[in-house]
């Protein structure tokens, strides 16, 4: 389901969005939705890392295997959602 909305943007931001959408060969709507999904994913990853650090101690860092699994999951989701209609 797609919901249409109107937003107000500074002209400079609007021009940057138009340029980036043309560069990526996608609509402004799809670009903004994609960027927001990327932003939320980074936020979720940061929140997950904060929860892990809280549970295991502030000096806990993900090891290479854990980082690889997170990246694999990100790529899989990207592949699954690449053809989604925005």
Phi, psi and omega per residue, in radians:
X1 nan 2.382 3.122
X2 -2.002 2.342 3.077
X3 -1.984 2.212 3.115
X4 -1.555 2.503 3.128
X5 -2.599 2.863 3.067
X6 -2.101 2.420 3.098
X7 -2.285 2.735 3.082
X8 -1.792 2.311 -3.126
X9 -2.298 2.630 2.969
X10 -1.082 2.566 -3.084
X11 -0.990 -0.717 3.142
X12 -1.044 -0.737 3.120
X13 -1.141 -0.759 3.121
X14 -1.025 -0.764 3.141
X15 -1.139 -0.676 3.116
X16 -1.151 -0.703 3.108
X17 -1.096 -0.798 3.115
X18 -1.028 -0.801 -3.112
X19 -1.113 -0.770 -3.123
X20 -1.182 -0.669 3.111
X21 -1.104 -0.751 3.095
X22 -1.092 -0.773 -3.131
X23 -1.038 -0.716 -3.118
X24 -1.535 -0.053 -3.132
X25 0.988 0.912 3.086
X26 -2.487 2.897 3.126
X27 -1.270 2.775 3.063
X28 -1.027 -0.737 -3.122
X29 -1.051 -0.805 -3.133
X30 -1.156 -0.683 3.117
X31 -1.066 -0.866 -3.116
X32 -1.089 -0.763 3.114
X33 -1.075 -0.747 3.129
X34 -1.106 -0.781 3.122
X35 -1.117 -0.665 3.115
X36 -1.179 -0.709 3.094
X37 -1.076 -0.743 3.089
X38 -1.069 -0.748 3.132
X39 -1.080 -0.830 -3.128
X40 -1.116 -0.633 3.109
X41 -1.106 -0.773 3.098
X42 -1.086 -0.688 3.120
X43 -1.125 -0.778 3.115
X44 -1.075 -0.743 3.112
X45 -1.082 -0.737 3.128
X46 -1.140 -0.706 3.118
X47 -1.165 -0.684 3.086
X48 -1.079 -0.820 3.137
X49 -1.056 -0.686 3.117
X50 -1.127 -0.694 3.112
X51 -1.155 -0.701 3.109
X52 -1.104 -0.801 3.141
X53 -1.089 -0.664 3.119
X54 -1.152 -0.654 -3.111
X55 -1.350 -0.657 -3.026
X56 -1.888 -0.058 -3.130
X57 1.983 2.666 -3.038
X58 -1.195 -0.305 -3.127
X59 -1.649 0.097 -3.141
X60 -1.258 2.300 3.048
X61 -2.211 2.548 3.063
X62 -1.114 2.407 3.083
X63 -1.447 3.061 -3.069
X64 -1.052 -0.661 3.136
X65 -1.151 -0.751 3.117
X66 -1.113 -0.734 3.098
X67 -1.092 -0.703 3.126
X68 -1.110 -0.722 3.110
X69 -1.126 -0.709 3.098
X70 -1.091 -0.770 3.126
X71 -1.143 -0.713 3.089
X72 -1.022 -0.820 3.126
X73 -1.056 -0.719 3.103
X74 -1.064 -0.808 3.140
X75 -1.122 -0.717 3.131
X76 -1.064 -0.793 3.137
X77 -1.126 -0.705 3.097
X78 -1.049 -0.735 3.127
X79 -1.155 -0.733 -3.138
X80 -1.131 -0.590 -3.027
X81 -1.754 0.006 -3.032
X82 -1.063 -0.525 -3.100
X83 -1.714 0.122 3.112
X84 -1.061 2.376 3.092
X85 -1.490 2.167 3.124
X86 -1.754 nan nan
